[in-house]
Amino acid sequence: MLKKRLIASLVIKNGIVVQSIGFERYLPIGKPEITVDYLNQWGIDEIIMVDIDAAREGRCIDPELVKRVAKRCFVPLSVGGGITSVDQIHTLIHSGADKISLNTQAFINPSLIEEGARFFGSQCMVVSIDAKGDADGSYRAYTHGGKADTALSPAELARQIQECGAGEILINSIDRDGYKNGYDIDLIRSLLSATNLPLIALGGAKDPLCMKILLESCDVSAIAAGNYFHFVEHSATIAKAYLSRYFPDQIRLDGYSDYRDFSFDERGRIVKKEDKSLRDMLFEFHPKEVI
């Protein structure tokens, strides 16, 4: 059985990682290289990095930025932002990217998916669909940073993407982006019923409980989050320890720390150990390892 992946979403604006709220407000977090360092140490499975300024400014995500991040990234790295040609894809892969993430170009120039898949393999081509809900309960797919309505449902766009040879789809809920009110289960289910491509769910994660509810409700291939992974220390490792209690065969456990023997509250947050346990840990003797 394939393990469920935990993926960190890095939104790049003005060269730094930012917290995105509803695709409208952006709060600074820090340098991409430092963020990647922490995510590696905290046991993340993959990283997706997208420069949201690139397309608007008529350029591609900076290959030098990709190089700097890739040198410090020890998990698969997907990059996106303003990519319009196979030559740019080639440059980014040679700069250290493992996968390419397309959004607007996947809609206005679907042949780019086909060309990318032909030259680099379908596993290299990830297509991101940004979606909003309508008043009647239906959904629309948007491009250009959530500003342009495609007049297609996310499911319709997903079927087109699959026919073009994409290897994976990331579905992002604009309505829930940064609001910490949980994943949009109905939206995610609509795509699962429309395509058999691996699906990454993004938008709305507040804590590990949100991830547990998602896995209980939907057979996604990966759980993506931005703010939760940025603002909670050892976030990926904590989430994995919590999720492994409910899905023991589906979570990859690694990283420098291990929280499997900790207690968790109802939201999946770590409960402080008793003072006696903390004192015992403080004075525990670890002999020097002999190799």
C-alpha positions in Angstrom: 0.0 0.0 0.0 1.3 3.4 -0.9 1.8 5.7 2.0 -0.1 9.0 2.3 2.2 11.9 1.8 2.4 15.1 3.9 3.3 18.0 1.6 4.2 21.5 2.6 3.0 24.4 0.4 5.4 27.3 0.1 3.9 30.5 -1.3 6.6 32.8 -2.5 5.9 36.6 -2.9 8.6 39.2 -3.2 11.2 36.5 -2.8 10.0 35.3 0.6 7.6 32.7 1.9 4.3 34.2 2.9 1.1 33.1 4.7 -1.7 33.3 2.2 -5.3 34.1 3.4 -8.0 33.8 0.8 -5.6 34.6 -2.0 -6.0 38.2 -1.0 -3.8 38.9 2.1 -0.2 37.8 2.6 1.8 37.8 5.8 5.6 37.3 5.7 7.1 34.1 7.1 10.8 34.1 6.1 13.4 33.0 3.6 12.6 29.9 1.5 15.9 28.3 2.2 15.4 28.5 6.0 11.8 27.3 5.7 13.0 24.3 3.8 15.7 23.5 6.3 13.1 23.3 9.1 10.6 21.3 7.0 13.3 18.7 6.2 14.1 18.4 9.9 10.5 18.1 10.9 9.9 15.1 8.6 7.9 16.5 5.7 7.5 14.1 2.7 7.4 16.7 -0.1 7.5 20.4 -0.8 5.6 22.5 -3.4 7.0 26.0 -3.9 5.1 28.5 -6.1 6.0 32.1 -6.9 2.7 33.8 -7.1 4.2 37.1 -8.5 5.9 35.4 -11.5 2.9 35.1 -13.9 1.6 38.6 -13.2 5.1 40.0 -13.8 5.5 38.1 -17.1 8.3 35.9 -15.9 9.1 32.3 -14.8 10.0 31.4 -11.2 13.6 32.2 -10.7 15.9 29.2 -11.4 18.5 30.6 -9.0 15.9 30.5 -6.2 15.1 26.9 -7.2 18.8 26.1 -7.1 19.3 27.6 -3.6 16.3 25.8 -2.2 17.1 22.4 -3.9 20.5 22.4 -2.3 18.9 22.3 1.1 15.9 20.2 0.2 16.1 16.4 0.7 12.6 15.5 -0.3 10.9 15.8 -3.7 10.5 19.4 -4.7 7.7 20.7 -7.0 8.0 24.3 -8.3 5.6 26.6 -10.2 4.9 30.2 -11.2 4.8 31.7 -14.6 6.0 28.6 -16.5 5.0 28.8 -20.2 7.4 26.6 -22.1 9.2 23.2 -22.2 12.5 25.1 -22.2 11.6 26.7 -18.9 10.6 23.3 -17.5 14.0 21.9 -18.7 15.8 24.7 -16.9 13.9 24.3 -13.7 14.5 20.5 -13.6 18.2 21.1 -14.2 18.1 23.6 -11.3 17.0 21.0 -8.9 13.2 20.7 -9.2 11.7 17.2 -9.3 8.3 18.2 -10.5 6.6 21.1 -12.2 3.4 22.7 -11.0 1.1 24.4 -13.6 -2.0 26.4 -12.9 -3.1 29.0 -15.4 -1.1 27.6 -18.3 -2.8 24.2 -17.8 -6.1 25.9 -18.8 -5.0 28.3 -21.5 -2.3 26.1 -23.0 -3.0 22.5 -22.2 -0.5 21.3 -24.8 2.2 22.4 -22.3 1.1 19.5 -20.1 1.3 17.1 -23.1 4.8 18.3 -24.1 6.1 18.3 -20.5 4.8 14.7 -20.0 6.3 13.6 -23.3 9.7 15.0 -22.6 10.0 14.5 -18.8 7.3 11.9 -17.9 3.8 12.4 -16.6 5.0 12.0 -13.0 6.8 15.3 -13.4 3.6 17.3 -14.3 1.5 18.4 -11.4 -1.5 20.6 -12.2 -3.0 22.8 -9.5 -6.7 23.7 -9.6 -7.9 26.6 -7.6 -11.6 26.4 -6.8 -14.4 28.5 -5.3 -17.9 27.5 -4.2 -21.0 29.1 -5.7 -24.2 29.9 -3.7 -25.9 26.9 -5.2 -23.3 24.5 -3.7 -21.5 23.9 -7.0 -17.8 24.8 -7.7 -15.9 26.8 -10.3 -12.3 26.5 -11.3 -10.3 29.8 -11.3 -7.0 30.8 -12.9 -4.7 33.9 -12.6 -4.3 33.7 -8.9 -8.0 33.0 -8.2 -9.2 36.1 -10.2 -10.4 34.6 -13.6 -13.4 32.3 -13.7 -12.8 29.4 -16.2 -16.6 28.7 -16.4 -15.6 25.0 -15.8 -16.2 23.0 -12.7 -13.1 21.6 -11.1 -14.2 18.1 -12.1 -14.5 19.1 -15.7 -11.1 20.7 -15.7 -9.6 17.7 -13.9 -10.9 15.4 -16.7 -9.3 17.6 -19.3 -6.0 17.6 -17.4 -6.0 13.8 -17.2 -6.5 13.5 -20.9 -3.5 15.8 -21.5 -1.2 13.5 -19.6 -0.8 15.1 -16.2 0.5 12.8 -13.4 -1.1 14.4 -10.4 -3.6 17.1 -9.4 -3.5 19.5 -6.5 -6.9 20.8 -5.5 -6.9 24.1 -3.6 -9.9 25.6 -2.0 -9.8 29.4 -2.3 -12.6 29.8 0.2 -10.7 28.0 2.9 -7.2 29.2 2.1 -5.7 30.4 5.4 -8.9 30.3 7.3 -8.2 27.1 9.3 -11.8 25.7 9.0 -10.9 22.3 7.6 -10.6 20.8 4.1 -13.5 21.1 1.7 -14.6 17.5 1.7 -17.3 18.0 -0.9 -14.9 19.7 -3.3 -12.3 17.0 -2.9 -14.9 14.2 -3.4 -16.1 15.8 -6.7 -12.6 15.5 -8.1 -12.1 11.9 -6.8 -15.2 10.8 -8.7 -14.1 12.6 -11.9 -10.5 11.4 -12.3 -8.3 8.5 -11.3 -5.2 10.7 -11.0 -3.5 10.9 -7.6 -5.0 13.9 -5.7 -3.4 16.3 -3.3 -5.8 18.2 -1.1 -4.9 21.8 0.1 -6.7 24.6 1.9 -8.1 24.9 5.4 -5.8 22.8 7.6 -5.8 24.0 11.2 -4.3 21.0 13.0 -3.9 17.2 12.7 -7.6 16.6 13.4 -8.4 18.3 10.1 -6.0 15.8 8.4 -7.6 12.9 10.1 -11.1 13.9 9.0 -9.8 14.3 5.4 -8.3 10.8 5.4 -11.5 9.3 6.9 -13.6 11.0 4.3 -11.5 10.9 1.1 -9.0 8.6 -0.5 -6.5 11.3 -1.3 -2.9 10.5 -2.2 -1.4 13.4 -0.2 -2.3 16.0 2.4 -0.9 19.5 1.8 -0.9 22.5 4.1 0.9 25.8 4.4 0.3 27.7 7.6 0.0 24.7 9.9 3.4 23.4 8.8 5.0 26.9 9.0 3.8 27.9 12.5 3.9 24.7 14.5 7.4 23.4 15.5 8.0 19.8 14.5 4.6 20.1 12.7 5.0 17.2 10.2 6.4 14.8 12.8 3.6 15.6 15.2 0.9 15.2 12.6 2.4 11.9 11.5 2.5 10.5 15.1 -1.1 11.5 15.6 -2.3 10.1 12.2 -0.4 6.9 12.6 -2.7 6.0 15.5 -5.7 5.9 13.2 -4.0 4.9 9.9 -1.0 2.8 11.1 -0.1 1.4 7.7 -0.6 4.5 5.7 1.7 7.1 7.3 5.5 7.3 6.7 7.3 7.8 10.0 10.7 9.4 9.9 12.4 12.6 11.0 14.7 13.6 13.8 12.1 13.5 16.5 9.4 10.9 17.5 6.2 11.8 19.2 4.5 8.4 19.0 4.6 7.9 22.8 3.1 11.3 23.6 -0.6 12.0 24.4 -2.7 14.2 22.1 -5.8 16.3 22.8 -9.0 16.1 20.7 -7.5 18.4 18.0 -4.4 16.3 17.6 -2.2 18.7 19.6 0.5 17.4 22.0 -0.5 17.2 25.7 2.3 18.2 28.1 3.8 15.2 29.9 3.6 15.0 33.7 6.3 16.9 35.6 7.8 13.6 36.9 8.2 12.3 33.4 9.9 15.6 32.3 12.3 15.4 35.3 13.2 11.8 34.4 13.9 12.8 30.9 16.0 15.8 32.0 18.4 13.6 34.0 18.3 10.5 31.8 21.8 9.3 31.0 22.7 8.4 27.3 26.1 6.6 27.0 28.3 7.6 24.1 27.7 5.5 21.0 30.5 3.2 20.0 30.9 2.5 16.3 
